[in-house]
Amino acid sequence: MTTSPSPTYSMAMPGKRFPRISLGILLVLPALTAITLLYALPLLRSLVTAFRDNDGGWTTDHLVRAFSLYGRDVLFSIGVVSAALVLIAVISIAIAGYLVLGTTPWAVRFLRWLYRWPLFIPFVVSGQIARSFLSTNGMMNGVLIETGLMMSESAQSFLDWRGLVLTFAWKQIPFVTLLLAGAMAAIDRSHIEAARNMGASRLRCLFGIILPQAAPTLWVGLILSLVAMLSVLSVPMMLIAGNPTMMTSMMAHRITYYGDYGVANALGLFSYALTAVTAWIYLRLTLRREVAS
Amino acid sequence: MSTEALTLNDVTIDLRQKRILENIHLDVAPGSFTCLLGPSGCGKTTLLRAIAGFTPLSRGDIRLGRRSITHLPPEKRQTAMVFQSYALWPHMSVGENLGYPLKLRGVPREERVRKVAAMLERMELGGFESRTVTQLSGGQRQRIALGRALIIDPPLLLLDEPLSNLDAAIRRSLRSELRRLQKSLGITTIMVTHDQEEALQMADQIVLMRGGHIVQVAPPQTLYHQPADLAAARFLGVDNTVTRQTSDPAMASAATTFGFRTRDALINAPQHPAMLTRKGRVTECVYTGDGYQVSLSTERAELCATSATPIAPGTFAVVQVPQSALIPFGPDDRHLPPLDRQEDIA
């Protein structure tokens, strides 16, 4: 009987190892190049620009100016995004929960068909819809006055932080619901039935059994929504006229009117910092899930 | 909570315009162990789920003790079910899994901890509170699932093929353990199974089902020796059937067919006139541990019999079946009732 050489032995031979590694690099190269050229380099460049003055020297002036001029906008952005995230979480849990636990088949089917529509509407159109819906003479006030639920004198415009929160939520709820409902549907049906059999109402079942198991997906949905909301320019531009407003709006303003890339990039740095924190949470969650599975 | 009787009256279930169960009547005595037995797709699990409240009835009534539970949601029925997959919640520890039903009932924390510890001791898994359920073996999961069902002291225990995911040795030991536990608690239990051996060993009463109907409700001995019809007999291991001949034992005059089990059919035993006798050519002889299973090709049928010694294929052999092992069936394939046999003897 002959014995074949062990894999460790052949791996240890330098002559054989080299071509295997270079082939691996060759296979990864297109993706690596695309990521480097399209994402890493522009990101690095904008980060560097935030710390460079006109003469090419290093400075923290942009950062200080950005914060002194737009500190309120940064806080406003964080506030709006947080409020929107809370709203998104609450409503998507409610919708996804009903899709999984609902006992009226036609209502479940109707909701499943209905909730996805905003997914196919771009942010700019959402902004336009929100404008005509939430303004002083908009459809919302119109309906409330027509139906006698509100006096015409008390009609007010929602085109401020509330409009932003509502529009962001309206746009992002279907996305988070889609992810969450998928995760909830993937839970073994018997887990839910066992809880109900033991005496849990549907609501307790949702919060005690289903949501804890689907929570990682909810976090992922919320983090991706946060990134989307922090990067949208059209909605704040269309909904909010004055100050404070979202960071994206101010960045655009800084570049369009002053050509001031330094401060704009410093503002971008705050966005990166926010998303970086959440991206770190996101990566931790996905990694933990992969390890668990 | 005291154990209670279960009564099903005219239970009919349709799912997606298809009739799954029709006209089910069943009385389950308090404290008894009933098995729903039948092949896959016969509706036994649907019946169990209907009792638990997961499948709505199209018609009929389910009563637990005196009260009707037909229109109650699952959480109000107080039935405790053990699922085939055990359905232990992976985001909770073993202790939390066991304690959750108590938590739902507002039992204070200290009492919960005490009851969980006591249940774990009873299940011989003492000190397992903080383990995650994914760390447990199949048998341990099964016990935790059973403990979770029993911890609320339910009036009715429902078991959906609880032993089918376990390997043979654990299954055998858990069978008797489960039966002992049920007897000591005196809890009314209904178990779904497709394993006739399991049903025969464990049940006080077996409900044999087929195609959405109940075929027979009987104690294990009766079911085994007097299956309602030929199909039921085949499901219960009656693997040989022969058409009656004039030379056959004079019993059950109306019988046109006799059924018998391979283990009761002897090869080349001393000839006896009171036995059913068939001759045939041996087609196969396989070792089964206890002896040899011999397949024969007779004039009218393929038969199987047992032999203590191997028999070479191709040789002729005589199969004999004692009268006591013969199960008589009428022309409509129905089992001939004992009364008929009595008349015959008279």
Interface residues (C-beta under 8 A of the other chain):
Chain A: D188 S190 H191 E193 A194 A195 R196 N197 M198 G199 A200 S201 R204 G208 I209 P212 Q213
Chain B: A52 G53 F54 P73 P74 E75 K76 R77 Q78 T79 A80 M81 F83 Q84 S85 A87 L88 W89 P90 H91 Y100 P101 L104 R105 R148 A149 I152
